[in-house]
Amino acid sequence: MTASRQGEVGRQLRELTGAHTRVVWVQDTGAGTDLYAHGNTFRLMGLDSDDGRGARVIVPAISNYSRPMLTPRGDQIVFSRREENRIYIVQWDGSGLRPLAD
């Protein structure tokens, strides 16, 4: 995706929500058939409506990321790894990855 297209996606997201918006999701890097994210072929992704970068990888390691959620301030992401039965937190920029609880 070109830089201008990435910026356009962010502008469209801001237009849709009416505010600065961040979203997170998991991307299946396998066959694309694991609808419930039980496997370990996922990448943690994010998009910020205002930075012009478009969709980006939050954590580069391919693993099991399930139910990612933004914290209220939007600066951290909480998710679980089903295969480990653990809950993790990571900064929006991908730094500071650490377990929170089993």
C-alpha positions as CSV (number, residue, x, y, z in Angstrom):
1,M,0.0,0.0,0.0
2,T,1.4,3.4,-0.9
3,A,2.0,6.1,1.7
4,S,-0.8,8.2,0.2
5,R,-3.3,5.3,0.4
6,Q,-2.2,4.6,4.0
7,G,-2.9,8.2,4.9
8,E,-6.3,8.0,3.1
9,V,-7.3,4.9,5.2
10,G,-6.5,6.9,8.3
11,R,-8.5,9.9,7.1
12,Q,-11.5,7.6,6.3
13,L,-11.3,6.1,9.8
14,R,-11.3,9.5,11.4
15,E,-14.2,10.6,9.2
16,L,-16.2,7.5,10.2
17,T,-15.6,7.9,14.0
18,G,-15.4,11.7,14.2
19,A,-12.3,11.5,16.4
20,H,-8.7,10.2,16.6
21,T,-9.1,6.5,16.5
22,R,-6.9,3.4,17.0
23,V,-8.0,-0.1,16.2
24,V,-6.3,-3.5,16.8
25,W,-6.9,-6.9,15.3
26,V,-5.2,-10.2,14.6
27,Q,-4.1,-11.1,11.0
28,D,-4.0,-14.8,10.0
29,T,-0.7,-15.4,8.3
30,G,-1.6,-19.1,7.6
31,A,-4.4,-20.4,5.4
32,G,-6.8,-17.8,6.5
33,T,-9.3,-20.3,7.8
34,D,-8.8,-20.0,11.6
35,L,-11.8,-17.8,12.2
36,Y,-11.7,-18.2,16.0
37,A,-7.9,-17.6,16.3
38,H,-7.2,-20.9,18.0
39,G,-4.0,-21.5,16.1
40,N,-0.5,-19.9,16.3
41,T,-0.2,-18.3,12.8
42,F,-1.3,-14.8,13.8
43,R,0.2,-11.4,13.8
44,L,-0.9,-8.5,16.1
45,M,-1.9,-5.5,13.9
46,G,-3.0,-1.9,14.5
47,L,-4.0,1.3,12.8
48,D,-3.9,4.9,14.0
49,S,-6.2,7.3,12.1
50,D,-3.8,10.3,12.6
51,D,-0.3,9.1,12.0
52,G,-0.5,8.5,8.3
53,R,1.2,5.1,8.5
54,G,-1.8,2.9,7.8
55,A,-2.0,-0.6,9.1
56,R,1.2,-1.8,10.9
57,V,2.5,-4.8,12.8
58,I,2.5,-4.2,16.5
59,V,4.4,-7.4,17.5
60,P,6.4,-9.0,14.7
61,A,6.5,-12.5,16.1
62,I,3.9,-14.9,14.6
63,S,2.0,-16.5,17.5
64,N,-1.4,-16.9,19.0
65,Y,-2.9,-13.5,19.7
66,S,-6.5,-13.6,20.8
67,R,-9.0,-10.9,21.6
68,P,-6.8,-7.8,21.4
69,M,-8.2,-4.8,23.2
70,L,-7.0,-1.2,23.6
71,T,-6.6,0.2,27.1
72,P,-8.8,3.3,27.7
73,R,-6.0,5.8,26.8
74,G,-5.2,3.8,23.6
75,D,-1.5,3.6,24.4
76,Q,-1.4,-0.1,25.3
77,I,-2.9,-3.4,23.9
78,V,-4.1,-6.2,26.1
79,F,-4.5,-9.7,24.5
80,S,-4.4,-13.3,25.4
81,R,-2.3,-16.2,24.1
82,R,-4.6,-19.2,24.3
83,E,-1.7,-21.7,23.9
84,E,-0.1,-20.3,27.0
85,N,-3.3,-19.6,28.9
86,R,-1.9,-16.1,29.7
87,I,-2.9,-12.4,29.3
88,Y,-0.3,-10.0,28.0
89,I,0.1,-6.2,27.6
90,V,2.2,-4.3,25.1
91,Q,2.8,-0.6,24.2
92,W,1.2,0.7,21.0
93,D,4.6,0.9,19.5
94,G,5.3,-2.8,20.2
95,S,7.7,-2.2,23.1
96,G,7.3,-3.5,26.6
97,L,5.6,-6.8,25.9
98,R,5.0,-8.5,29.2
99,P,2.6,-11.0,30.8
100,L,-0.1,-9.6,33.1
101,A,-1.7,-12.8,34.4
102,D,-2.3,-16.5,33.9
